[in-house]
Amino acid sequence: MKLFSAPFQVAVGVVKNPEGKILISLRAAGLHQGGLWEFPGGKIEAFETAEQALIRELKEELGLTVTAISPLITVKHRYPEFSVQLNVFLIEQFSGIANSCIGQQIKWVAPDELKHYAFPAANQPIITAARLPCYYAILDDADVSLLWTNLHKILNQGVKLLQIRIKNLPAAAVAEFIEQAYPLCKQHQALLLMNSAVDCSIKLDGIHLTSSHLMALTQRPEHDSWLAASCHNLKQLQHAQHLGVDFVVLAPVLATLTHPDAVSLGWAKFSALVAQVNLPVYALGGMTKSSLSDARHSGGQGIAAIRAFLGH
């Protein structure tokens, strides 16, 4: 039996400039995974935290001074030769002009362009996390007039990722609402996903699977759009990863008004579950916008919520 040593610990930065573009660099041909693109970063030394290592690497290799840093995702990956743990951070505040101090090619690219570049396999979850926002709004059942009010509230707060979960309206009413709501979301440059339990065949930017629909699948549906899923335990998280789901919500993290008797995970268990998969995970249940810091420091992509974006 082949024994694997402890994974190499690497600090990685998703560096985003004021225009929203992300910095990538080309690995030298003679290195492992040479000739592929990567996010900047480097090995964590024994005396450093991951944050300290990344700040040092960005200064030494690119001439950038980091002024704010926040966790984004942690990825564990096993290559044939060794295993690696990528400790990834989002950096949107920095000073200096990016300049290759060690001769590698660098480039600023739009988040949606990342998928067109060849990256190491371990970087694929980072690409997804880099393309996703920190907030995921859920538009839940309500009368149609209230749906419109809530949609406008969500979009006016700058939320760029929404899920339609209106399961109790007649199919004709759902279709009529979506036919008008989708163009409005496009005007706001927001992605709109359809919950798989909604009775509507209109194609949007993707599908959000219920946990039961997730577990019933044996392979990812054949479409190029976003695929998300609802999860409540490790088995569901692992199945989502096996299928190639892009991101998930994990719930309930805290007590909620809609399900006050449900047993909540709490942040410690949320963090422990997230650490076992290489997926962007949104925390759902009892969230407010101020919960974002807790979610990020617990390994999450951000928060998902119904009421948090409605001003309640």
C-alpha positions as CSV (number, residue, x, y, z in Angstrom):
1,M,0.0,0.0,0.0
2,K,1.3,3.4,-1.0
3,L,1.5,5.8,2.0
4,F,0.9,9.5,1.4
5,S,2.7,12.1,3.4
6,A,1.0,15.2,4.8
7,P,-0.2,17.5,2.1
8,F,1.9,20.4,1.0
9,Q,0.4,23.6,2.4
10,V,0.0,26.4,-0.1
11,A,-1.5,29.8,0.2
12,V,-3.4,31.0,-2.9
13,G,-4.9,34.5,-3.7
14,V,-7.8,35.4,-5.8
15,V,-6.7,38.9,-6.4
16,K,-9.5,41.1,-7.8
17,N,-9.0,44.6,-9.1
18,P,-11.6,47.5,-9.0
19,E,-12.8,46.5,-12.4
20,G,-13.6,43.1,-11.1
21,K,-10.9,41.3,-13.1
22,I,-8.8,38.5,-11.5
23,L,-5.1,38.1,-11.7
24,I,-3.6,34.8,-13.0
25,S,-0.1,33.8,-13.9
26,L,1.5,31.1,-16.2
27,R,3.5,28.4,-14.5
28,A,7.0,27.9,-16.0
29,A,7.4,24.9,-18.3
30,G,9.9,23.2,-16.0
31,L,7.7,23.2,-12.9
32,H,5.1,20.6,-11.8
33,Q,2.0,21.4,-13.9
34,G,4.1,23.7,-16.0
35,G,2.5,25.5,-18.9
36,L,-0.8,25.8,-17.0
37,W,-2.3,29.0,-15.5
38,E,-2.7,29.4,-11.8
39,F,-3.7,31.9,-9.1
40,P,-0.7,33.6,-7.4
41,G,0.6,32.3,-4.1
42,G,3.2,29.9,-2.8
43,K,4.3,27.5,-0.1
44,I,3.5,28.2,3.5
45,E,6.7,28.2,5.6
46,A,6.8,26.6,9.0
47,F,6.8,30.0,10.8
48,E,3.9,31.5,8.9
49,T,0.2,31.5,8.8
50,A,-1.5,31.0,5.4
51,E,-2.4,34.7,5.4
52,Q,1.2,35.8,6.2
53,A,2.6,33.5,3.5
54,L,0.2,34.9,0.8
55,I,0.9,38.5,1.8
56,R,4.7,37.8,1.5
57,E,4.4,35.9,-1.8
58,L,2.3,38.7,-3.4
59,K,4.8,41.3,-2.3
60,E,7.9,39.3,-3.5
61,E,6.5,38.0,-6.8
62,L,4.1,40.7,-7.9
63,G,5.0,43.9,-6.0
64,L,1.5,44.1,-4.4
65,T,0.9,45.2,-0.8
66,V,-2.3,43.5,0.6
67,T,-4.4,45.8,2.8
68,A,-7.4,43.4,3.3
69,I,-7.7,39.6,3.1
70,S,-10.6,37.2,3.7
71,P,-10.9,33.3,3.4
72,L,-12.5,32.0,0.2
73,I,-12.2,28.2,0.0
74,T,-9.9,25.4,1.0
75,V,-9.1,22.7,-1.5
76,K,-7.5,19.3,-0.8
77,H,-6.3,17.5,-3.9
78,R,-4.2,14.4,-4.5
79,Y,-1.9,14.2,-7.5
80,P,-0.2,10.9,-8.3
81,E,3.1,12.2,-6.9
82,F,1.8,14.1,-3.8
83,S,-1.1,15.7,-2.1
84,V,-1.7,19.4,-1.6
85,Q,-4.0,21.7,0.4
86,L,-4.7,25.0,-1.2
87,N,-5.7,27.7,1.4
88,V,-7.4,30.3,-0.8
89,F,-8.1,33.9,0.1
90,L,-10.0,36.7,-1.6
91,I,-8.1,40.0,-2.0
92,E,-9.9,43.0,-3.2
93,Q,-8.0,45.7,-1.4
94,F,-4.3,46.1,-2.2
95,S,-1.8,48.8,-3.4
96,G,0.8,48.7,-6.1
97,I,0.7,47.7,-9.8
98,A,1.0,44.0,-10.5
99,N,4.4,43.3,-12.1
100,S,6.1,39.9,-12.6
101,C,9.2,40.0,-10.4
102,I,10.3,36.5,-11.3
103,G,9.5,36.6,-15.1
104,Q,6.3,34.6,-15.3
105,Q,3.5,35.8,-17.6
106,I,0.6,37.5,-15.8
107,K,-2.8,38.5,-16.9
108,W,-6.0,40.2,-15.6
109,V,-9.1,38.3,-16.8
110,A,-12.9,38.6,-16.1
111,P,-14.2,35.9,-13.8
112,D,-16.3,34.3,-16.5
113,E,-13.2,34.0,-18.7
114,L,-11.3,31.9,-16.2
115,K,-13.0,28.7,-17.5
116,H,-11.4,29.3,-20.9
117,Y,-7.8,28.9,-19.5
118,A,-6.1,25.7,-18.7
119,F,-5.5,25.3,-14.9
120,P,-4.3,22.4,-12.8
121,A,-7.1,20.1,-11.6
122,A,-6.8,21.3,-8.1
123,N,-7.7,24.8,-9.2
124,Q,-11.1,24.0,-10.6
125,P,-13.1,24.6,-7.4
126,I,-11.2,27.9,-7.0
127,I,-12.3,29.0,-10.4
128,T,-15.9,28.3,-9.4
129,A,-15.6,30.1,-6.1
130,A,-13.9,33.1,-7.9
131,R,-16.9,33.4,-10.2
132,L,-19.5,33.3,-7.4
133,P,-20.7,36.2,-5.3
134,C,-20.9,36.1,-1.5
135,Y,-24.7,36.4,-1.3
136,Y,-27.3,34.0,-2.6
137,A,-30.9,35.2,-2.3
138,I,-33.9,32.8,-2.3
139,L,-37.2,34.1,-3.7
140,D,-39.7,32.1,-1.8
141,D,-43.5,31.5,-2.1
142,A,-45.6,34.6,-1.9
143,D,-48.5,36.3,-3.8
144,V,-47.3,37.6,-7.2
145,S,-47.4,41.3,-6.1
146,L,-45.2,40.5,-3.1
147,L,-42.8,38.5,-5.3
148,W,-42.3,41.6,-7.5
149,T,-41.7,43.8,-4.4
150,N,-39.2,41.2,-3.0
151,L,-37.4,40.8,-6.3
152,H,-36.8,44.5,-6.7
153,K,-35.6,44.7,-3.1
154,I,-33.0,42.0,-3.7
155,L,-31.8,43.4,-7.0
156,N,-31.6,46.9,-5.6
157,Q,-29.2,45.7,-2.9
158,G,-26.8,44.5,-5.6
159,V,-27.3,40.8,-5.1
160,K,-26.1,38.9,-8.2
161,L,-27.2,35.3,-7.5
162,L,-30.9,34.4,-7.0
163,Q,-32.9,31.2,-6.8
164,I,-36.6,31.0,-7.6
165,R,-38.3,28.7,-5.2
166,I,-42.0,29.4,-5.8
167,K,-43.5,25.9,-5.5
168,N,-47.1,26.7,-4.6
169,L,-48.2,29.0,-7.3
170,P,-50.0,27.6,-10.4
171,A,-47.7,26.7,-13.3
172,A,-49.2,29.4,-15.5
173,A,-48.6,32.1,-12.8
174,V,-45.0,30.9,-12.3
175,A,-44.3,31.0,-16.0
176,E,-45.8,34.5,-16.4
177,F,-43.7,35.8,-13.4
178,I,-40.4,34.3,-14.6
179,E,-40.9,35.6,-18.2
180,Q,-40.8,39.1,-16.8
181,A,-38.4,38.5,-13.9
182,Y,-35.6,37.0,-15.9
183,P,-35.0,40.0,-18.2
184,L,-35.0,42.2,-15.1
185,C,-32.3,40.0,-13.6
186,K,-30.3,40.3,-16.8
187,Q,-30.5,44.1,-16.6
188,H,-29.0,43.9,-13.2
189,Q,-26.3,41.4,-14.3
190,A,-27.7,38.8,-11.8
191,L,-27.9,35.1,-12.3
192,L,-31.3,33.4,-11.8
193,L,-31.6,29.7,-10.9
194,M,-34.7,27.6,-10.9
195,N,-35.4,25.3,-7.9
196,S,-36.0,21.8,-9.3
197,A,-39.3,21.5,-7.4
198,V,-40.8,24.4,-9.3
199,D,-43.3,23.4,-12.0
200,C,-41.9,25.4,-14.9
201,S,-39.9,24.4,-18.0
202,I,-38.4,27.8,-18.8
203,K,-34.6,27.7,-19.1
204,L,-32.8,30.1,-16.8
205,D,-29.1,30.4,-15.8
206,G,-29.2,27.1,-14.0
207,I,-31.0,24.6,-11.7
208,H,-31.0,24.4,-7.9
209,L,-31.6,20.8,-6.9
210,T,-33.6,19.9,-3.8
211,S,-31.8,17.4,-1.6
212,S,-34.1,14.6,-2.7
213,H,-33.6,15.4,-6.3
214,L,-29.8,15.5,-5.7
215,M,-29.7,12.1,-4.2
216,A,-31.8,10.6,-7.0
217,L,-29.3,11.5,-9.6
218,T,-26.5,9.3,-10.7
219,Q,-24.8,11.8,-13.0
220,R,-24.8,15.5,-13.7
221,P,-27.6,16.6,-16.0
222,E,-26.3,17.4,-19.5
223,H,-26.3,21.2,-19.7
224,D,-23.6,23.9,-19.5
225,S,-25.4,26.2,-17.0
226,W,-25.0,26.4,-13.3
227,L,-26.0,23.5,-11.1
228,A,-26.5,24.0,-7.4
229,A,-28.0,21.8,-4.7
230,S,-29.4,21.8,-1.1
231,C,-27.5,19.7,1.4
232,H,-28.1,18.9,5.1
233,N,-25.4,16.3,5.9
234,L,-22.0,14.9,4.7
235,K,-23.5,12.2,2.5
236,Q,-25.4,14.7,0.5
237,L,-22.3,17.0,0.3
238,Q,-20.2,14.2,-1.0
239,H,-22.8,13.1,-3.5
240,A,-23.0,16.7,-4.8
241,Q,-19.2,16.7,-5.2
242,H,-19.3,13.3,-7.0
243,L,-21.9,14.6,-9.5
244,G,-19.9,17.7,-10.2
245,V,-22.4,20.2,-8.7
246,D,-21.0,23.7,-8.9
247,F,-22.0,24.9,-5.4
248,V,-24.3,24.0,-2.6
249,V,-26.2,25.4,0.3
250,L,-25.8,23.7,3.7
251,A,-28.7,24.1,6.2
252,P,-29.8,24.8,8.8
253,V,-26.8,26.5,10.3
254,L,-28.7,28.6,12.9
255,A,-32.3,28.5,14.1
256,T,-34.9,29.9,11.6
257,L,-38.3,31.4,11.9
258,T,-39.8,29.0,9.4
259,H,-38.4,25.9,11.1
260,P,-37.9,26.8,14.7
261,D,-37.9,23.2,15.9
262,A,-35.2,22.0,13.4
263,V,-31.9,21.0,14.9
264,S,-29.3,23.5,13.6
265,L,-25.7,22.6,12.8
266,G,-24.0,25.6,14.4
267,W,-20.9,27.1,13.0
268,A,-18.5,24.5,14.3
269,K,-20.3,21.6,12.6
270,F,-20.8,23.7,9.5
271,S,-17.0,24.3,9.3
272,A,-16.3,20.6,9.9
273,L,-18.6,19.5,7.1
274,V,-17.3,22.1,4.6
275,A,-13.8,21.0,5.3
276,Q,-14.6,17.5,3.9
277,V,-15.5,18.6,0.4
278,N,-14.0,20.8,-2.3
279,L,-17.1,22.8,-3.1
280,P,-18.2,26.4,-2.6
281,V,-20.8,26.1,0.2
282,Y,-23.3,28.8,1.2
283,A,-24.6,28.9,4.8
284,L,-28.4,28.8,5.0
285,G,-30.7,29.2,8.0
286,G,-30.9,32.1,10.4
287,M,-28.6,34.2,8.3
288,T,-28.3,38.0,8.2
289,K,-26.0,40.0,6.1
290,S,-23.7,40.4,9.1
291,S,-23.3,36.6,9.2
292,L,-21.0,36.8,6.2
293,S,-17.9,37.0,8.3
294,D,-18.8,34.0,10.3
295,A,-19.6,32.0,7.1
296,R,-16.3,33.0,5.4
297,H,-14.2,32.2,8.5
298,S,-16.0,28.8,8.8
299,G,-15.0,27.9,5.2
300,G,-18.1,29.0,3.5
301,Q,-18.5,30.9,0.2
302,G,-21.0,33.2,1.8
303,I,-24.6,33.2,3.0
304,A,-27.9,32.2,1.4
305,A,-31.1,33.6,2.8
306,I,-34.7,34.5,2.2
307,R,-35.3,37.5,4.6
308,A,-31.8,38.9,4.9
309,F,-32.1,40.7,1.6
310,L,-35.6,42.1,2.2
311,G,-34.8,44.6,4.9
312,H,-36.6,42.6,7.6
